[in-house]
Amino acid sequence: MLVEAFPGWYYLDLWVFFQLFTDFFDTTIGDKKDSGSYKKIAEKIEVSPDEILFLTDMPDGKHC
């Protein structure tokens, strides 16, 4: 595997990947099942919720 041959490339790829994100949020902003949490995130990054792709690991939280 190329990553094993050149371990520094792995970190470079991660750095490039993380540049795609403006911020990271966890449950300190609110519960994953509470729609208010997603509104707070939208306000913090000053973007309309309609313009944000929210990803979750909670199948029952996807309707917030």
N, C-alpha and C positions, 0 to 999 in steps of 0.2 A: 504494500500500500504506500502511496506517495507520502502521506502524512507521517508515516513511521520513518521514512527515509529522510525527510526534511521537517522535523517537528516545529521549527519556527514558522513554517507556512500555516500550520493549524492556527496559531495565534493571530497571524495576519488576516486569515479568513474570518475569524471571530470578530476582529476589530472592524472589518468591512461590514460584516453582518450587523453589528450593533450600531453602526452609523445610520442604519435605516430607521431607528427608533428615536423619538424625541424624549421619551421618558419611560420609566417603569413604575408600575403601581402594584401594591399588594393590599392585603386586607386592612392596613392601617387607614386607608381612605374610606373604608366602609365594607360592609358585607357584600360578597359576590352576588347574592340573590336580591339585593336591594337596588332598585333602579336609581335611587338617589346617589349611589356611589358612582355610577357612570356619568351622571350629570355633573358631579364634582370634578371628575377627570376632565370632562369637556370644558368646564369653566377654567380649570387650572392651565390647560394648554391653549385656551382661547380659540377653540374650534367648535363648530356646531356638531352635536352628536350624530347628525346625519352624514357627516364627512369622515367619521372615525370607524375603523374596523376594530371591533372589540372581539378578542379571542378569550375563550374560557374553557376550563377543564370540568365545568359543572353543567351537565346536560340539562338539568332543571333550571339553571340560571340564565339560559340563552334567551328568555323572553323578557328580560328586564329592559 
